[in-house]
């Protein structure tokens, strides 16, 4: 029987390439008794422990560390947790190391946490550091603290080590046990090269430039290898086996660590929660005497929450939501199933009244299916960190952490990284990127199988095959650690008692384990999500306060605003949360919402699967087809959605009404049916039919309704989430309909950096009668701002204008409190440090200096003179270098160069009078029917040429006019007329048929002329 004392796994971020799914079958084949994981952090520990145990192999929790001897020297050790107490100490040691910049541990700390931990000294590592006289002081301290669990580990990697005798003498001198060990960093001997490449990727040092010790004998040994290497030292093997089998750690997954809300002495969380809910709901409903149905619902929810021990949790969430409100940090109206809680609404955690929308509390917390509560909160993404910092400050940094997440080497990433380590040139790297498709989740094997070009390219040179085989071995390995976008854990005990931690950002720790593993330990996770649309809402609100002196309360916006519904019915939803895709616009035009619940329905329906019911919903709403119910008794449940089952809550209600299920049982049925497991389906079918029969329904009706439930279980969407997110959709639609200038200004600010999106929004704003003011050196700011009912262009949207320059410009403007009158005035004010051609030239080309009253050609010619004025403050009045006016065409080209589009005027506007035969533009295409014959002009924005199955050339050409862009399809016959003649900025006259594919407008070209 064999044991493996020193396995490092691929979870150790490129320090090993050993995958657990390869390791376990190998260990079973070798009839291994035990195996220890000894990564440099506790990454990957839980999966290792659980999977080995499941495979019948005794797992050992270990850690490879460096003991600090001096500031520059360390001593290597491997640690094993012998008991649960040792495991807790291992968590603390791993955490202590990971939060220190040196990534090692002082002797006194290690001694403090040594109980029930075995120490294995590695005498041959770090240039035989333990065998040096300087290490004896540290060795004596460990002997004194933990002699019974102190071992010397001797490896025979690459044969008997020259210092093996000295290591044995050290063990004899101090009466320490010796174990046979072998550091395993890759699975098989032939994996050594792939491991070296992984090391190169981790360090960033290319293969040719390495000067560190290569590890050629660090594969996982077979049982035969172990016996052959230690044939003369069998007792070392036996000692290793004895040590590993003496390590017994049981990780408890049944414990829940529910955090506690700080309360004054004599107060209980249950009482404080009840009082807060009562007061909050009275404030919400603006009445002292609560309606009966609210009282009953509150009593029920409180009873469930208290019985599950979750009172503190609700107080904690309510507290940081209060902090957010008090600091004007906008939060979302709710997210997920938590919006179905009346208590969450009363405490202002959510903004959704669940009774108003028939939302079921059991969808959130179900006494018949006990789970941890899961309240996810959306914050505006620019201030989310403030709330996390508040929580960390209130409960103590040792009790709060963000959650780690690991990035892996995807097909394209590993291909490029390995190529870089092979020292392939940049052109080759570019070629590799093109040869591997951008398809999400694609593997290298898939890319190889599907791409003849990749196979041909590889066959051209033998080194490319070696590159590919190496990349295959490394594909999918964890590469880097980062912070999870939302997850935060809060613990009632110091986190290091439950999970290992490491240094994070903003003085908040990071768990060493990812989301799933953290949840397995029983720690409570809260998702603090950043939502960009909340940031846009907040910007619009501030803008409205500035321009209209109206302090808008989003929660008081009327849900029956006529202008908002008119906008939605037109599908005028660019920039509106969840409603701006072309398909969603089409769905809105079909449904023509007249009520908030129509928005909820369309948000729930517009997904693969239920999308097929959008026409049914629309036709029934507009009386174009009759509303049919599966059974008359379901009318009250389905009348809101015209007989279409849309929501999970409707499925639960049906089971409750027809089969007499409790709502809790109905939730279990919904979950079971959605998983489509045969046993569960049959079990639930029997229960449903039995319940229906007892309520007087026939067996046939019971079977029919159950089949309906099974059919819709996949499609059903949580109504609580649909309602909450539809509130954001409605709020944005309301702002667009009622405050369009403020809306577009915020939208443009958030599109800065994406010239295509900027142009789309600008075109729409102009089409809606909003004037766009050009950029101004005196009036423009970082963002697009509202100015006298118009939108002033942002300086940040000009390519080449840096944020440090803008910061200095705005500072100078504030200090001077007067306009810049000339380019010389600007240069002197900014000083030559900031007045540089690379920044000033884009400003001139964009028109930001036009207000100086000089043509852009003159301004460009005067830059150097202005720089000299700033440098030397020359005597006399500085003069412009007068130039002839810049041609209009060049002026527009400059604008496109620095903005990505034409701002002053689109060239098409001046050309349009020459084409009287046109009958459409990009804007009017939206109002035409499919198959309409259109005649249109436009400038080529981009084009893509490809071959048909017959090998003929065709093309997709995007043309743009002053209103936007449209794709034109040129089939081989039409493309033949212009092949080789198309380029960007070419003016085209096109005739063809209008068609909509996947809700996108296109023109099928029949005639094309280049002008």
N, C-alpha and C positions, 0 to 999 in steps of 0.2 A: 504494500500500500504506500502511496506517495502523498506528500504534502507540498504546498507551494507557498513559501513564506513571504515572497516579495514580488507580487504582481502589480504592475501599474497599468491602468486601463486608459482607453482613449478619452475618457471623461476628463483626464488631466491636461486637456488643451494642448495637443501636439507634442506632449512629453512622452507619449506612448501611442502606439497604433493598435493596441489590443482591444478588440470589440468583444463585449460580453457574449453576444450571440455566436461568436466563433470559439470563444474560450470554453464555454460550458461543455459542448459536445467533445472537445478535445480532453478536458479533464475527466469526463465520464469514460472516455476510451482508455485513459491511463489509470482508471480505477482510483482516482484521487480521493483521499479521505477528507482533506481540508485545503482551503486556499485563503490567503490574506490579501486584501486590497491595501496598497500603501502609496496612494497618490500624494502629491505635495500639498493638496487641500482635500477636503472631504467631498469634492465633486464626485458624483456617481456612486456614493456609498450605499444609499438605500436600494436602488435597483440591483446592485451587486449582491447585497445581503439577502434580499428576498428571492432573487432568481437562483442563486446557488442553493439556498435552502430548499427551494422547490425542486431542484434537480438532485437532491439527496447528498449534497456536498456541504460539509461544515464550513460556514463562512466566518471569517475573522475581520473585524474592523481595525484597520491600521492606518498609519500616517508616516510619511517620510519627512523628517524635519532637519533643520540646521540649528545646532546649539551655539549661541554666541559665546566665543571665548575672548576675543578682543574686537575692537571696532572693525578690523579687516579680516579676521580669521574666524572660521566656524568649524564645528565638529559634527559629522553626520550621524544620524540615528534613525532607526525605524521603531515606531511605537505600536503596541497592540493593546486593545482594551480587553482586560481579562474578565470583567464583570460589568453589570449595568452602571456601577459607580465609576468604573474605569472608562466606560463609554462616555459618561457625563464629563469626566475630566478630559477625555480626548476632544470633545466638542469645544471645551474651554481653551485647550492648547491650540487647536486649529484656528480658533477665532483670534486668540492673542497674537499668533504669528501673522494672520492675514490683515490685522489692523495696524501692524507696525510697518513703517516704510522699508525697514531692513529685511522684512520677510523672514526673520529668525526669532529665536526666543532666548531671553536671558536665563542663566542657570537658576536663579532664585525663583523665577516663575515656574520653570519646569519642575523643580523640587516641590513647589507648593501644590502642584496638580498631579503628583506621581502616584497617588494611591490607586491600587488595582490596575496599574499599567505596566506592561513589560517593556523594558528598554533593550534594544539590540544595537550594540555598537558596531559600526562598519569600519573595520580597521584599515582597509585598503583604499577607501575613498578619500577625496580631498588631499592627495599626496601623502597618504598614510598619517593623517592628522592625529588620530588617537595613539599612534605609536611614538609620537614626539614627546620629549620630556615636558614641554610646555602644557601638554594636555592633562598631566597627572593630577593637577589640582582639581580640575573639573571631574575627572574620573573618581577621585576620592570622595568628592561631594555626592556623586550619584551612588557610590557604594554605601556611604553612610545613610543616605535617604531611602534607598530601594534595592539593597543587595540581593534580596531573595528573587527579585524579578529583573535582574540585570544579566544580559547575555552578550557574548561576542559572536557575531555572524561572519562565518568564513565562506567565501565564494571561490570557486575554481573556474571562473570564466576565463577562457583562453589558457587553461592549464593551472597547475599549482603556482600560486603567487610567490614571488621572491621573498616576500615578508611574512609568509605563513608561519614560519617557525617563531618569529618575534610575537605574532598575534597569539600563538598557543602559549608562549611563555608568559605573556601578559595575563591570560586567563588563569594559568596555574598560579601565578604570583598572587592574584587576588581571589583565587578560588571561585572563579566565574564559570558558568556552563558555556560550552561552545555549541552553536547550531550550524548546520549546513544551510547555506542560503544561496540564492541566485537571482539577481535583478532581471526581471523579464519586462522588456519594453516593446517587443513586437512578437507576433505569433510564431512565425516560422523563420528558419535561417535565411531563406531567400527574400524575406521582408526587410532585411537590414538596409538596403538602399532606399526603399520607400520611407523607412523611418528617418534616415539621414535627410531626405528631402523635406519631411515634416519638420524636422529640427531647423532646417534652413528657412522654411516658411515662417516658423515661430520667431526666429531671431532676425529674419530679413537679410541674412548673409547668404549670398549665392554659393552654389556648390564649389565653384572654382576658388572662392575667396575664404573658405573655411580654414581655421587654424586650431580648432579644438579637437580633443581626443574623440576618435570615432569608436562607436560601440558595436563591434562585430560579433559578439557572443552573448547577446541579450535576448535571445528567443526563448520561448517557453519550452523547457526541457521535457523529454519523455521520461517515463519511469525508468527505462533502460539507461537513459543519459544520467539520471541521478545516481543510479547504482554504479555505473561505470566510473563516474567522476570521484565518487567517495567510497570506492571499493575498500580502501584501507582505513576509512573513518566512518564505519557504519553507525557508531555511537552518536556521531553528529547528526546523522539523518534521524535517528531515533529521538534525539533531544529536540529536534525541530518539530517532529510529529507530536511529541509530548507537550511542547509549548503551545502549539496551535490548538490542539484538542482541549487544552485547559482553559481556553478563552471562550466564555459563554456570555453572549449578549442577546437579550430579548428586547427588541424594539416594540414598544407598546403603541399600537395603532388605534386603540379604542378610547384613548383619553381625549378630552376636549378642553382646550385652554381658553376659557371665556374671559375676556378682559373685564375689569371692574371700573365702573365710573366713580370718581372721587365724590363722596358725600359727607355731609356733616354728621357727627356722631348722633346716633339715635334715629337716623333716617334710613329707610330701606329703598333700594332701587325700584321695587314694585310700587311703593307708595308714591315716590317722586314721579315715576312714569305716569301713574294714574292721574295725579294732580295736573301734570303738564298736558296730558291728552285732553282732559276735561276743559282746562282753560284755553287750550289751543283751538279746540273745536268750537267753543263758544265764540271765540274771536273770528274764526273762519265763517261761521254761519250767522254771526252778528245777532246772537240771541242767548239769553241766560238759560232758558228752558230748551233743552235739546229735543228734537223730534224723536219719537219712540224708536223708529228703525235705526237711527244713529246710535242711540243708547244701547240697543240690543247688539249691534255690530261691534261697538267699542267693548262692551262687556265680554263678548265672545273672543275678540282678538286679544284682549288683555289676559284672559284666562289661558289661552293657548301660549302666548309669549311667556307668561309667568311659569306655566307648567314645564316649559322647555328650558327655562333659566336664561332667557334672552333679554330681560329687562335692561340690564346694564348696556347691552349692545345698542339698543334703541336710544338710550340716553347719550351714549358716546357719539352716535351718528348725528343726533339732533343738535348736540353741542358744537360739532365742527361746522354744521350747516348754519347755525346761529352766527358763528365766527365769520363765515363767508358773507352772510347778509350784512352784518355790521361793518364789514370792510368793503362793501360794494363789489364783491366777487360774484359775478353772475353764475348761477347754477341751473342745470337743466330741470325740466318739470318732472322728471322721473325716468327710470330706465328698467326694462325687464319686468319681472313679476312683482317687484316691490311696490309698483304703482297700484297694486290691488289692495294695499293695506290702508285702512282708514286711519290707523294710528300714525302711519308715516305722513299722511295728509295733515292730520291734526298738529303734528310736531313740525310742520313745514319742511319735512325731508323731501316730500314730493308736492306737486301742484295739481294732482289729479284726485278728484272726489270719486272713489270707487263705486259709491252707491248711485251716482249720476249715470255711470256707464255700465252698471251691472258687472263689475269686476269681482272675481271670487278670491277671497283671502287664501283659500286652500291651494291656489296656484302658486302662492308664495310660501306659506308655512302650513303643513298638513300634519295634524296629530297622528294620522294613520301612516305617515311616511316621514319619520323624523329626519330632518337634514339641518345643516347649519344655515342660519339666515344669510342671505346674499343680497345686500343692498349696494348696487353700483351707482356711483354719482358722477354726473358730467359737470365739469367746470370749464370756464373759458380757458383755453390752453395756455395763455400767457401768464396766468396767475394761479394755476393749479398747485404749483410748488409751495405757495404761501400757506395753503391749507395743510399740506403734508408737514411743513415745518411747524405749524401750530400744534398739530397732534403730537409730533416728536417732542416738542417743548413741554407740553402739558403732562404727558405720561412718562417722560424720561427717555433719553436716547437709547438706553439699554433695553427698552421694552417695545421699541418701534423700529421696523426696518422695511425697506423696499425689497422687492423680490428679484432675484437674478434671472436672466434668460440667456440661453446659449445660441450663438450663431454657428451654423455648420458649413462645411465646404460643399457648396452646390456644384452641379456639373460644370457650369461656366466658370465659377470662382476657382475651383480646384484645377481646371484646365489651364487657366491663366497663371495661377500662383506657381504651379509646377513648371510651366513654361518659363516663367521669370527666373526660377531657381536654376533652370537649365541654361540660362543666359541667352534665350531666344531674343531676337531683336524686336523692336516695337512693331514693325510691319507684320512679323509673324504672330505677335500677340493679337494684333488687329484681325488677322486672317482667322485665328482660332475663335475669336469672338463671333465672327460672321458664320463660321462653319457649324457652331453649336446653336440651335434655335433658342429663342427667348421664351419658349413655352414653359410656364411655371411647373416645377416638379420634374422636369425632364432629367433623365439619367444619361451618363456617358454611353452606356450600352445602347440605349434607345437612339441617341444621336448617331452613333456608329452604324446601327442597323438601318436607320432611315435616310442617312445622307451619303449618297455616292461620292459627292465632292470631298467629304471628310475622309472617306476610305482611300480615294485616289491621292489626296494630299499626304496621308500617312505613308502610303506605299512609296512615295518619292524618295524618302530618306530613312534609313534604319533607326536613327536617333528619335524620330517621331513615334515609332512604335514603342520604344522604351519610355518616352514621355507619356504615352497613352496608358501603358500598363501601370506606370507609377501613379498616375492620376486616378486610375480605377481603384487602386489599393487605399487611396486617401479620401476618396469621395465619400461625403456624408459624415466625416469625422467632425466632432466639435472643434471650432477654431478659436472663438473668442467669447468673452462674457460681457454682457451689458445689462442695463436696468430694464426690467419689465415696464411696458408703457403705462401700466395702471396699478398693479398689485402692491398693496401695503399690508404688512402684518402687524397686529397689536397683541401683546401678550400680557397676562397677569403676573408672570414670573419673568426674570431676566431671560432674554432670548437664548443666551448661550447655554441655558439648562435644557433647551429643546432642539435648537438648530445651530449649526455653525454660522458665523457671520464674517463679513469682511468689510473693508473700507468702501464706502459708497460716495455719493456726491452730496454737497451742501450739508456736510456733517451729519448725514443720516446713514446708518449702516445698511448693508446689503446682505441678504441671506446667501449662503453658499449653495443652497438647493433651489431648484426652480419650482414653479407654481404647484405642480402635481405633488411633488415630494413634501413641500411645505404643508399642503393641505392634509397629506397622509399623517403628519405628526399631530394633527388636531389643533393646529394654530388657526385663528380666525383671520381670514383675508378680507380686506375691503378694497374695491376697485375705485381709485380716484382717476377718472378718465378726463383727458383734455379734448374738448370738442371745438373745432375751429369755428363752427357756425355760431356758437355762443360768443366767441370773440367778435365776430361780425355784428351780431345783435347788439353787443355792448358798445361797439364803435358807432353804430347807427343811433343808439339811444343818446350817447354823448353829443353826437353831431346835432340831433334834434333839439337837445337842451340849449346848445350854442346858437343855433339859427332861429329856433321858434320859441325859445324860453318855455318849452313844455317838458316837464319831468315825467317821462313815460314809465308807467308801471305795467310791465308785460302781463302780469297776472290779472290786470283789469281791462285788457283789450277785449272788446265785445266779440263774441264768436259768431255774430250774425251780420258782419259788415258787408253791405251790398257790393262795394267796390272790390273787396277782396275776392268774393265769389265770382264776379265778372272776370277778373284777372285769371282765376283758376280755370274757368270755363273756356277761356281763349287758349289755355295751355301756355300762357305767358310766364313761364316759371324758371327762366334762366336765373341762377343764383339762389334758388329756393331749396332749402334742405330737403333731400330725398325726392324732390319732384322735378329735377331739371334734366333728366335724361330724355332723349327723343321719344322713347317708348312710353315713358310716364306722361309726357305732354299729350301724346295720342290718347292714352287712357283717360286723362282728364277731359279732353275734348269730347270723348265718347260719353263719359259718365255725366259731365256738366254738373259739378257739385253744387248743391243748394243748401247743404247742411254740413256741420263739422264732421258728423259721422260718415259722410261720403268720403272725406279726406282720409279718415281712419281706415275705411274699407279699401280704398285704392292703394294705400301704403301696405296693407296686409296682402292684397291680391297680386301686386306687381312683383311676382317672384316666379321662377320656373315651377311649373305645375299648376298652381291656382290661377296663373295668368289667363288660362283658357276660359275662366269664368267671368272675366271682365266684360265681354260682350253680353253675357247673360244678365249680369247685374245692371248694365247700362240699359238694355232693352226693357227689362222689367221695370226699372225706375221710370222710364219714359213711356210706359204703357204700350210698348211695341210687341210685347209678348206677355201672356198671362203669368202671374205669380203662382207657382204650384208648390205646395208643402208636402213633405214626405208623409205627414200624418197631421190631421187637424189639430191634435193636441200640442203640436210643436209650433203652432203659429206665434204664440207669445215670444218664443225664443228666436225664431227666424224671420219675423216680419221686418225687423230693422235692416236685414240684408236681403230682402226680397226672396226668401226661401233658399238662398245659397249659404251653405255652411262655410264660414270664413275663419272663425276663431276657435281656439282650443276651448275657451270658456263655453262656447255653444255645445260642443261635444259633451262637456261635463254636465251642462244643464239637461241635455237630452237623456243622459243616463240617469239623472236624478228624477226627472219627470216620468219617464217611461218604465224604468226598471226599479225605481225606489232606492237607488244607490244614494248613500250620503255623498255630499260634495267631495269629501275626502276619498271615498271609494271610487268616485267618478274620476278623480285626478289619477289614481292608481291605474284605472282602466285606460285612460288617455295615454299614459306613459307606456303601459304594457303593449297596447295596440300599435303605437307608433314604432316600436322596435321590431314588429313583424316576426316575432318568434312563435313558431307553431304551437308549442305547449301553452304559452301565455294566451295566444289567440283563442285556443279551444277552451281554456279555463275561464277566460272572461266571457266568451260566447255563452257558455253554460250558465254562468252567473247572471248574465244579462237576460237571457231567455227565461230563466226561472223567475227573476224579479218581475219581468214584463207579464208573465202568465199570472203571477199573484196579484197584479194590478188590473187584470181583466182584459189584457190584450191577447190577440190570437198568436199562435206560434209563428204563423207566416209573417205577420206584422213585425214581431220581435226579431225574426231572422233578417227581414228586409232592412229594418232600421239599424241593426248591428252591422250589416254589410256596408251601410252608408257611413257609419262611424269609422269602420276599418278603411274605407276609401278615402275619407277626408282627414284621417289622423295624420297623414304625411303632409297634407296641405295646411292644416290648421295652424294659425299664427297666434301667439299670445296677444290677446286684445289689450292687456295692460300696457305692453310695450308699444303697440300700435297707437294707442290713445296718447301716451306720453310724447312719443316722437312726432305725432301729427300736430301736437300743440306747437312745437318748434316750427314745423312746416307752415302752419297757419300764421304764426307771429311774423315770419319772414314775408309771407305773402301779403299780410296786412301792411307791413312797412313799405313794401314795394308799391302797393296800390295807393297808399295815402301819403308817403313821404319819399317819392321816387328819387329825387335828387340826392338826398342823404343816403338812400339805399345804394344807388349806383356808385357814389363816392366811396363807400365802405367796400363794396364789391371790387372796385378797381384797385383799391389799396391792397386787398388780399390777393389780387391776381398779379401784383407787381413781380416781375421776373419771368412771367410767362406771356410773351408778346402775342401769341395766338389768342389766348384767353382775354388779354387786355383789349385786343382789337375787336373781338366778338362783343364784349360788354360795351365798349365805346360806340360801336355801330348801333347797338340796340338802344343805348341811351340817346344818341342823336336822332334815331328814328322815332323815339318817343318825345321829341321836341326839346331835349335838354341840351343846352349849349355847353360845349367843352372849351374852356379858356386855355390858351397855350401856356407852356411853362414860363415862369417869370422869375428872374433872379431876385426880385424884390418882394414878390408876393407868394410864390410857391413854397411849400414846406415838404417834409419827408413823405407825407401821405397826400392822397387826393382830397381836397377840401371843398366844402360848399362855400361859394362866394356870391352873394346877391342872387341866389336862386340858380346859379350856374356851378359847374364843377371846374376847379382850377387844377391843371395837370401837375402831377407830382414830380419833384426833382429826382426821387429815388428810381423812377421808371426810365431814366435816361442811362443807357449803357455807358459805362466808363466813369460815372460819377460815384465816387466811393462814399461810404458812410462817415469816415473821419473828416472828409472835406465838407460834407453837409453839416456835420456837427460844428465845425469851425465857422462855416458861413452863417448858420443860424445864431451862433454866439455873437459874431461880429454885428449882425443885423440888430440883435437885442441891445448891444452896447451902444451902437451909433444912434439908434432911434431916428434914422433918416434914410431916405432912399439913396441907392447908388445911382449917380447921374451919368457916369461914363465908365468905359472899361478901365480907365486909369484909376478912377476912384475905387473901383472894385479891387484892382490889383494892389493898391497901396493899403487898403483896409485889410485884405487877407494876408498880405506880406508874400514875399517870393517863396516862402516855405510851402504855402498852400496854393498860390496862383501858378499852376503848372499847365503847360499846353495839353497834357494827356487828359486833364479834367475840363479845362476851359473850352477846348475844341468841341467836345460833344455837347456842351451847353449851348454853344453858338449854333451848331448844326441843328439842334432841336428847337431853336428859336427863343431860348430863355433870355438872350441878351438883346432881342429886337427892340425893347423899350428904350435903348440908348439912342435910337433914331438913326442908326447906321445899317447899311445893307450887310448881310452875313458875310459876303466876300471881303468887305472892308474890315469887319471885326476879326476875321480869321487872319488877315494880313497884319493886323496891329497887335497880335498877341505878344510877340517878342518885344515890341516897343513898350508895352504895358508892363512886361516883366522887368525891363530895365528901369522903368519909373519906380517900380516897387523896390528894386534893389538899391538904387542910388538917389532917389528923390531928386531927379534932375531939375536944374533951374529952368524957368520959363514954362509956358503952358504946353503940355504934351499934345502932339497932333496925331490924328488918325492917318493911316496910309490908305488913301482913297483908292478904291478899285471900282471897276464897272460892275453893275448889278449882276448878281449870280443868276444864271438862267433858271427859269421855273422848274425845268426838268431836273436839273442838278440839285436844286433846293429840295425837291421832293425825295430824290435819291438819298440825300444826306439824312433827311428825317427818317427814312426807312432804315438806314444804316444804324442810327443811334437809338431808335425807338422800336424798330421791328415792324413798323407800319407807317402809312402816310397820315400825318396829323392835319396839316393845313388844308389840303384838298386832295381828293383821290384823283389820279390822272384820268380816270374814266369819266369824271364829271365833264371835263372839257371836250372829251372825244364823243360823248353821247350824241350831240346834235348831228354828227356825221352819219349816224346809224338810225335813221328814222324808221327803218323797217322792224326794229326790235319791238317785242310785245311783252317783255318781262325783265325783271331784275332779280337779284338773289332774295330780296325781301318779299317781292310779290309771289315768288315760287311757292311760299308756304300756304298761300290762299288758293292755289290752283288744284284741280283734281288730277288724279293719276291719269297718265296717258295723254295729258294735254300737250299740244305741239307748241314748243316755245322757241323764240328767237332772242338770243341774249348775247351781250358782249362782256368780256372780262379779261383780266391780265393773268397770265400763268403764275401761279404761286408755287406749285410743285407738280412733278409728274413722275409716274412709275411705269416703266415698261416691263412686260413679261411675255412669255410664250404660252400659247394655248396648247392643248393636248396634241394638236396636229403639228405643232412646231411653228405656228404663225405668230407674228408679233402683234400685240395689242397694247393698250395703255390706259391708265387712269390719270386724268389730268384735273388738278384742282385750279379753278379760276376764281378770281375775286373781283368784286366791284365795290362801290362806295358803301354797300349795305352788308357785305359779308362774303362768304365763299361757298362754292358748291363743287361737288365731284362730277366730272363728265367721263363717261365710259366710251372709249374709242375701240370698237371691234376691228379686226384685221382690215376689212375693206376700207373703212373710214380712216384708220390710222395710216394706211399706205399712202394717202394723199399728203401727209405732213411728216412722215418718219424722217428723223434727222434734222428737222427744222425747228423743233420746239425747244425753248429755253425759258428760264425764269424771266418775268417782266414782258414776255411777248404778248401783244394784244391779239385776242382771238374773237372772231364772230362765229357763233355756233347755233345750229338749228338741230332740234331733236325732240324726243318724247320724254316727258317728265315721269319719273317713277320713284316709288318709295320702297326701299329695301331695308328691313329691320328698323323701320321708322325713320330712316335717313333719306333725305331728298337727294336724288341723283338725276342726271340727264343722260339718256341714251342717244349719243350723237349720230345724226344722219348726214349732216353737212358741216364742214369746218373750213374757215378761211383765216389765213394769217395776214394781219394788217401791219 
